[in-house]
Amino acid sequence: MNNTGKTLKISILGKSYTVVTDEHDADVHAAACEVEKIFQEKGFNLPPNQGPNAEKIAAIIALQVAIELVKANKVLDRYESMCAGLTGMIEQTL
């Protein structure tokens, strides 16, 4: 992402954040909803002053999101490999 993107407001656990992004608005809002969902599933709440614990919580959530991304990419890689194999079989048949 570069600094030429648009400014977008998102909300996570009732706190508003302004982000600069080149991504589609709907994608950014969907990602913010996913982060909030993970916070709620893990039972985390941001402390009122958002002290050092907030950074630890944010790091844990970021790690969880990254883990989900890695898993999704592995599934995608498997499907792409299967598609390539099927394409090869079709081409041989034709």
C-alpha positions in Angstrom: 0.0 0.0 0.0 1.2 3.5 -0.8 0.3 6.9 0.7 -1.8 7.9 -2.3 -4.8 5.9 -1.3 -8.1 7.1 -0.1 -9.0 7.8 3.5 -11.5 5.4 5.0 -13.0 5.2 8.5 -13.5 1.8 10.1 -14.7 0.8 13.5 -13.4 -2.1 15.6 -15.0 -2.7 19.0 -16.7 0.7 19.0 -13.4 2.6 18.4 -13.1 4.5 15.1 -9.9 4.3 13.1 -8.9 6.2 9.9 -6.9 4.3 7.4 -5.4 5.2 4.1 -5.8 2.4 1.6 -5.9 1.5 -2.1 -8.2 -1.4 -1.4 -12.0 -1.5 -2.1 -14.1 0.0 0.7 -16.2 -3.1 1.0 -13.0 -5.3 1.4 -11.6 -3.0 4.1 -14.9 -3.0 6.0 -15.2 -6.8 5.7 -11.6 -7.1 7.0 -12.5 -4.8 10.0 -15.5 -7.0 10.7 -13.3 -10.1 10.6 -10.9 -8.5 13.1 -13.8 -7.5 15.4 -15.3 -11.1 15.1 -11.9 -12.5 16.2 -11.7 -10.1 19.1 -15.2 -11.2 20.2 -14.5 -14.9 19.7 -11.4 -14.6 21.8 -13.3 -12.6 24.5 -11.0 -9.6 24.2 -12.1 -6.1 25.0 -10.0 -3.0 24.5 -9.2 -1.5 27.9 -10.5 2.1 28.3 -7.0 3.7 28.2 -5.7 1.2 25.7 -2.4 0.7 27.5 0.3 -1.9 26.8 -2.2 -4.7 26.8 -3.9 -3.3 23.8 -0.7 -3.8 21.8 -0.4 -7.4 22.9 -4.1 -8.0 22.1 -3.6 -6.4 18.6 -0.6 -8.6 18.0 -2.5 -11.7 18.9 -5.3 -10.8 16.6 -2.9 -9.9 13.8 -1.3 -13.3 14.2 -4.7 -15.1 14.1 -5.6 -13.2 10.9 -2.2 -14.1 9.4 -2.7 -17.8 10.4 -6.1 -17.8 8.6 -4.5 -16.2 5.6 -1.8 -18.8 5.4 -4.4 -21.6 5.7 -6.5 -20.0 2.9 -3.5 -19.7 0.7 -2.6 -23.4 1.2 -6.1 -24.3 0.1 -5.9 -22.0 -2.9 -2.6 -23.5 -3.9 -4.1 -27.0 -3.8 -7.0 -26.0 -5.9 -4.7 -24.3 -8.4 -2.6 -27.4 -8.6 -5.7 -29.6 -9.2 -6.9 -27.2 -11.9 -3.5 -27.3 -13.6 -3.6 -31.1 -13.5 -7.2 -31.2 -14.9 -6.2 -28.8 -17.6 -3.3 -31.0 -18.6 -5.6 -34.1 -18.7 -8.1 -32.3 -20.9 -5.5 -31.0 -23.3 -4.1 -34.6 -23.6 -7.6 -35.9 -24.3 -8.3 -33.3 -27.0 
